[in-house]
Amino acid sequence: MKSRTHHVLALALLLTLFSSGGCSLLKGRELGERAVVRFHNQFNSGHYVEIYGETDEGFRKGSHESEMTALLAAVRRKLGAVKYTSQVKYNQNTTMAVTRVTMTYETEFDEGKATEQFIYHVSGDEARLYRYDIMSPLLVIK
C-alpha cells in the first residue's frame, strides 16, 4: 500500500510540475530559449545596455553595467555578430523560491566559434539573465 501511495504522490508531483501553475518544465525551457534569442538579437544590434537592464537582480549585484557592456563590446570586436547557434545542453532546477534554467550553446560568430552558457531565473512569464559565460580561443588575450 505504501508503494502505491508513493507512486500516486510522485505522479501528482510530476503533474504539478507540468501544469500551468508556477513555472512548468516546458514553460521554463521555452522562456529560456526565447530569452537567448532576444539576447543574441540585442547583441547583434549593439544594445548592450538593454541586455544589462533585463538581467536578474542577482546579476546586477555582481556586475556593473559598465563591466557588462565592455565585455559584450569586446566579444563583438573579437568574434563579430552571431550567425548561428545550437543548444547542446539544458538543465532546469526548481526550488520553492526560484526556477533556474541553464543552457549551453555552440555559437558560430562572424569570426569563429564559441561556447556560451546562459543561466536564467524564471518567474511567471519572465526569464531574467542571472549569469552569462562565453568561451572561445579567439577571446584569449595574446
N, C-alpha and C positions, 0 to 999 in steps of 0.2 A: 504494500500500500504506500509506503514512504517513497519508493522508487517512482510510482505513478504520479504522486504529488509533486516530486521534483521535476518530472518531465512537463507537467502542466505549468508549473511555475516558470520553467525555462522557456516554454513556448510563449507564455504571457509576456515575459521579458523581451523576447525577440519581436513579438507583435508590437510592443510598445516602442521599441527602437525604430521599427519601420513605419510606425503610424505618423500622422501629421502633427501630433503634439510634440513640442520640443524640437530637437534637431535630429531628424531621422538620418540613418546611414546614407541613404540615397540623396537626400537633400543636402547634407554636408558636403558630399562629393561634388554634386552639381554646383553648389555655390562656390566651392574652392576652385573648381575648374574655370568657372566664369570669371572669377577674380584674377586668375593667371592670365586669361585672355585680355582682360582690361589692363592689367599691369603691363603686358607686352605692348599693347596699343599706345598706352601713355608713354612708355619708354621710347618707342619708335618716334613719337611726336615731340619728345623732349620735355614732357610735362612731369618733371621730377618732383616739383613742389606738390603737385596734385597727388602723386603716389604717396609722398610722405604724409600729406593731410588725411589720407584714408587708412593710415596704419592704426593698429591697436594701441591703446594707452600704454601697455607694457613695452611695446617697441619704442615709443616716444620717450619713455623713461630711460632707456639705454642708449638712445641715439638722437642727436640733434638734427634738425632739418638741414643745416649746412653740411654736416657729415654725410648724410644720405644723398643729398643732391650732388655732392662732389664725387661720391662713389659711383653713382649712376652715370654721371658725365664722363668719368674716367673709363668705365666699362664701354660706353658708347664710342669714345675715341679709339679705344683699342680693338673692340670687336665689331663695331658698326651696329646696324639695325638687326632686329630679329627677322630671319627669313622663314624659319620653320621650327616647330618644336613638337616633341613627342613625350608623353608621360611614360615613365619607366617604372615608377614606384608610387604607391599610395598607401597611406595609413590614416586611420581615424581613431581617436581616443575621446571618449565622452565620460566626464565625471558629472557630479551634481552641479558644479559651478560653470563648466565650460566644455565646449566641443573643440578639439584641436585636430585640424586636418593638415597632414604633412604630405607633400607631393614633390617628387623628384622628376625633373625633365631633362632630356638631352636636347639641347637647343643649337640650331645652326644659325650663326650670325653672318653678316657680310664677309667678315674676315676669318672666320673659323668657328670651331665648336666649343661648347661649354656645357657643364652640368650645373643646373640650377636647382636649389631646394627652396621651397616655399612652405612656410608654416602659417596657417591662418587660424584665428579664433573665430568660430562661427556662433552667432547668436541670432535667433529669429530668422530673418531673411537677409542677413548681412554677414559677409566674411571680411574680416579685417586682418591685414598683414601683421603677423607677430614677429616673424624672422625671415630674412632673405639671405641666402648664401649662393655664391657663384664661384665655380672653379674652372679654370682654363689655363693651359700653359701660356697662352697669349697675354695673360694678365700678370705674369711674373715680371717684376722689375729687373732689368739687366743692367 
